[in-house]
Amino acid sequence: MKEHKIGDIIPFGAYQWRVLDKKENAVLLITECIIDQRPYHSVYKDTTWADCTLRHYLNHEFYATFSEDEQARILPTLNHTPDNPWYGSPGGQDTTDSIFLLSIEDVVCKYFGDSSEKLYNPGKNQRYWFERKDVNNINRVARLEKEPGYIWWWWLRTPGRVPIKTVYIHGDGNIGIQGNNILIGNLSDGWCTGGVRPALWLKII
C-alpha cells in the first residue's frame, strides 16, 4: 500500500489529483486544476445536486473515461448536501456518488483551511460574499488545466440563495455563497459555464 499524505499531488486516470483526506485504505481526491467548464444544469429551473445534469455527467460520461481497473478503485460515497447556511435553500436528497463536487462545508471548514467562523457567523454587511480578506481564499484559487496560467471560478454542490443558483468559488478564492446561475450566464454562448473540479474517494492499493 502506498503512503499518501494530505496535500500530495498524485496521478490517477488522465489527471493530477490533490489528496484532501485519508482513511485507513482510501484517500479523498480533488483534481488539482479545473478540468472542464460546464453549466450546473441543462434547464433553467429549481434543482439540487441530486437532480442536476452535472452530477449525471460526472457519474456516467466522466466516470466512463476511467479504465475498468481504475473504476474498481473508485469507492461509492454517500453524500449529504446541507441546506445553504445563510439562505436556507434546500440541499436536496442524499446521494450515492462515484464522482462528486465538494460542498461549502468541505471547502470552508475542512480541506482548504478553517473559515467556519465566517460561515456560521456572517457580519451584518455580509450578504453575498465571504470577506475578500479571508486568509484561506488563496487556498481555494484554481486554474484551468487547458490554460495553466488562467484562473477561473468553480462549482460546489451547495445551493445558492435560491434553487436556480449554486454556490461557487470565485477566481480570487472567495466564496460566492449567493450562488451563480445554474444555466443562464452572461458569456457569449449564453451559458453559465463554471469550472469543474471532480472529487472522489480512491481505494489505495
VEXDREN-2710 file (C-alpha; in Angstrom, 1 decimal):
% VEXDREN-2710
k/r/px/py/pz
1/MET/0.0/0.0/0.0
2/LYS/1.4/3.4/-1.0
3/GLU/1.6/6.0/1.7
4/HIS/-0.1/9.3/0.7
5/LYS/0.0/12.4/2.7
6/ILE/-2.7/15.1/2.8
7/GLY/-1.6/17.8/0.2
8/ASP/0.2/15.3/-2.0
9/ILE/-0.4/15.5/-5.8
10/ILE/-0.9/12.1/-7.4
11/PRO/-1.8/10.9/-10.9
12/PHE/-5.0/8.9/-11.5
13/GLY/-6.6/8.4/-14.9
14/ALA/-5.7/11.3/-17.1
15/TYR/-5.4/13.9/-14.3
16/GLN/-3.4/15.1/-11.4
17/TRP/-5.3/15.0/-8.1
18/ARG/-4.7/16.6/-4.7
19/VAL/-5.1/14.4/-1.5
20/LEU/-7.6/16.2/0.8
21/ASP/-8.3/13.5/3.4
22/LYS/-7.4/9.9/4.1
23/LYS/-8.8/6.8/5.8
24/GLU/-7.1/3.5/6.5
25/ASN/-7.4/2.3/2.9
26/ALA/-8.6/5.2/0.9
27/VAL/-7.9/8.9/0.1
28/LEU/-10.2/11.7/-0.8
29/LEU/-9.0/13.4/-4.0
30/ILE/-9.9/16.5/-6.0
31/THR/-8.4/17.5/-9.3
32/GLU/-5.6/19.9/-8.9
33/CYS/-6.9/22.0/-11.8
34/ILE/-10.2/22.8/-13.2
35/ILE/-10.6/20.1/-15.9
36/ASP/-13.7/21.3/-17.6
37/GLN/-16.2/24.2/-17.9
38/ARG/-19.9/23.3/-17.8
39/PRO/-23.3/24.6/-16.7
40/TYR/-24.6/23.0/-13.5
41/HIS/-27.9/22.0/-15.1
42/SER/-29.4/21.8/-18.6
43/VAL/-32.7/23.5/-17.7
44/TYR/-33.1/26.9/-16.0
45/LYS/-35.4/25.8/-13.2
46/ASP/-35.0/24.9/-9.5
47/THR/-32.7/22.0/-9.0
48/THR/-30.4/20.3/-6.4
49/TRP/-27.2/18.3/-6.6
50/ALA/-29.3/15.1/-6.6
51/ASP/-31.1/16.1/-9.9
52/CYS/-28.6/18.3/-11.7
53/THR/-27.1/17.5/-15.1
54/LEU/-23.6/17.9/-13.9
55/ARG/-24.0/15.1/-11.4
56/HIS/-25.3/12.8/-14.1
57/TYR/-22.3/13.7/-16.4
58/LEU/-19.7/13.1/-13.7
59/ASN/-21.2/9.7/-12.7
60/HIS/-21.7/8.5/-16.2
61/GLU/-19.7/10.0/-19.1
62/PHE/-16.8/11.2/-17.0
63/TYR/-16.8/8.0/-14.9
64/ALA/-16.6/6.0/-18.1
65/THR/-13.3/7.7/-19.1
66/PHE/-11.6/5.6/-16.4
67/SER/-10.4/2.1/-17.2
68/GLU/-12.2/-0.9/-15.6
69/ASP/-9.3/-1.3/-13.1
70/GLU/-9.5/2.4/-12.2
71/GLN/-13.2/2.3/-11.8
72/ALA/-12.8/-0.7/-9.4
73/ARG/-10.7/1.6/-7.1
74/ILE/-13.3/4.5/-7.1
75/LEU/-15.4/4.0/-3.9
76/PRO/-19.2/4.8/-3.9
77/THR/-19.7/7.7/-1.5
78/LEU/-22.9/8.6/0.4
79/ASN/-23.2/12.4/0.2
80/HIS/-25.4/14.6/2.3
81/THR/-25.8/18.1/0.9
82/PRO/-26.8/20.5/3.7
83/ASP/-29.1/23.5/3.1
84/ASN/-27.5/26.8/2.3
85/PRO/-26.3/28.0/5.7
86/TRP/-27.1/31.7/5.0
87/TYR/-30.3/31.4/3.0
88/GLY/-31.8/28.1/3.9
89/SER/-32.2/26.9/0.3
90/PRO/-32.7/23.1/0.3
91/GLY/-29.7/20.9/-0.3
92/GLY/-31.9/18.1/-1.6
93/GLN/-31.9/14.3/-1.2
94/ASP/-28.8/12.4/-0.1
95/THR/-27.0/10.8/-3.0
96/THR/-24.6/7.9/-3.6
97/ASP/-21.9/9.1/-6.0
98/SER/-18.8/7.7/-7.5
99/ILE/-17.7/11.2/-8.6
100/PHE/-19.0/14.3/-6.9
101/LEU/-18.4/18.0/-6.2
102/LEU/-17.5/19.3/-2.8
103/SER/-19.9/21.2/-0.5
104/ILE/-19.4/24.6/1.0
105/GLU/-18.7/22.9/4.4
106/ASP/-16.0/20.9/2.7
107/VAL/-14.1/23.9/1.3
108/VAL/-14.7/26.3/4.1
109/CYS/-14.4/24.1/7.2
110/LYS/-12.3/21.1/6.3
111/TYR/-9.9/20.9/3.3
112/PHE/-8.7/24.4/2.4
113/GLY/-8.2/25.9/5.8
114/ASP/-10.8/26.6/8.5
115/SER/-13.0/29.6/7.8
116/SER/-16.0/28.2/9.7
117/GLU/-16.3/31.3/11.9
118/LYS/-17.2/33.3/8.8
119/LEU/-19.6/30.6/7.5
120/TYR/-21.6/30.3/10.7
121/ASN/-21.3/33.9/12.0
122/PRO/-21.6/36.3/9.0
123/GLY/-21.2/40.0/9.6
124/LYS/-24.2/42.3/9.2
125/ASN/-23.0/43.5/5.9
126/GLN/-22.2/40.1/4.5
127/ARG/-24.9/39.1/2.1
128/TYR/-23.4/37.6/-1.0
129/TRP/-19.7/37.0/-0.3
130/PHE/-17.3/36.0/2.4
131/GLU/-14.8/38.6/3.3
132/ARG/-12.3/39.2/0.5
133/LYS/-9.5/39.3/3.0
134/ASP/-10.2/35.8/4.3
135/VAL/-6.7/34.3/4.7
136/ASN/-7.9/31.0/3.2
137/ASN/-9.0/32.4/-0.1
138/ILE/-5.6/31.7/-1.7
139/ASN/-6.0/28.0/-0.9
140/ARG/-9.2/27.8/-3.0
141/VAL/-7.9/29.5/-6.2
142/ALA/-7.9/27.2/-9.2
143/ARG/-6.5/27.3/-12.7
144/LEU/-7.7/25.8/-15.9
145/GLU/-5.9/22.7/-16.9
146/LYS/-6.1/23.6/-20.6
147/GLU/-4.7/27.1/-19.9
148/PRO/-2.4/26.7/-16.8
149/GLY/-1.9/30.4/-16.3
150/TYR/-5.6/31.2/-16.4
151/ILE/-7.7/31.4/-13.2
152/TRP/-11.4/30.6/-13.3
153/TRP/-14.3/30.1/-10.9
154/TRP/-15.6/26.6/-9.9
155/TRP/-18.8/25.0/-8.8
156/LEU/-19.7/23.5/-5.4
157/ARG/-22.8/21.3/-4.9
158/THR/-24.4/23.5/-2.3
159/PRO/-27.5/25.5/-3.4
160/GLY/-27.3/29.3/-3.6
161/ARG/-29.7/31.8/-2.2
162/VAL/-32.4/30.4/-4.5
163/PRO/-32.6/27.0/-6.1
164/ILE/-31.7/28.3/-9.6
165/LYS/-28.3/29.2/-8.2
166/THR/-25.4/27.1/-6.9
167/VAL/-22.5/28.2/-4.6
168/TYR/-19.2/28.6/-6.3
169/ILE/-15.6/29.6/-5.6
170/HIS/-14.7/32.9/-7.2
171/GLY/-11.4/33.4/-9.1
172/ASP/-9.9/35.0/-6.1
173/GLY/-10.8/32.1/-3.9
174/ASN/-13.7/34.0/-2.2
175/ILE/-16.9/32.1/-1.6
176/GLY/-19.9/33.1/-3.7
177/ILE/-22.4/31.9/-1.2
178/GLN/-25.3/33.6/-3.0
179/GLY/-24.5/31.3/-6.0
180/ASN/-24.2/31.6/-9.7
181/ASN/-27.0/30.8/-12.1
182/ILE/-27.1/27.0/-12.9
183/LEU/-27.5/27.6/-16.6
184/ILE/-28.1/31.1/-17.9
185/GLY/-25.0/33.3/-17.9
186/ASN/-23.5/36.4/-19.4
187/LEU/-20.9/34.8/-21.7
188/SER/-21.1/35.0/-25.5
189/ASP/-22.6/31.5/-25.7
190/GLY/-25.3/32.4/-23.1
191/TRP/-24.4/29.6/-20.6
192/CYS/-23.0/29.9/-17.1
193/THR/-20.0/27.7/-17.6
194/GLY/-18.5/27.1/-14.2
195/GLY/-15.3/25.2/-13.6
196/VAL/-15.5/21.6/-12.7
197/ARG/-13.1/20.0/-10.1
198/PRO/-14.4/16.5/-9.5
199/ALA/-13.7/14.7/-6.2
200/LEU/-13.7/11.0/-5.4
201/TRP/-12.7/8.5/-2.7
202/LEU/-10.0/6.2/-4.1
203/LYS/-9.0/2.8/-2.7
204/ILE/-5.3/2.6/-2.1
205/ILE/-3.5/-0.5/-3.4
END
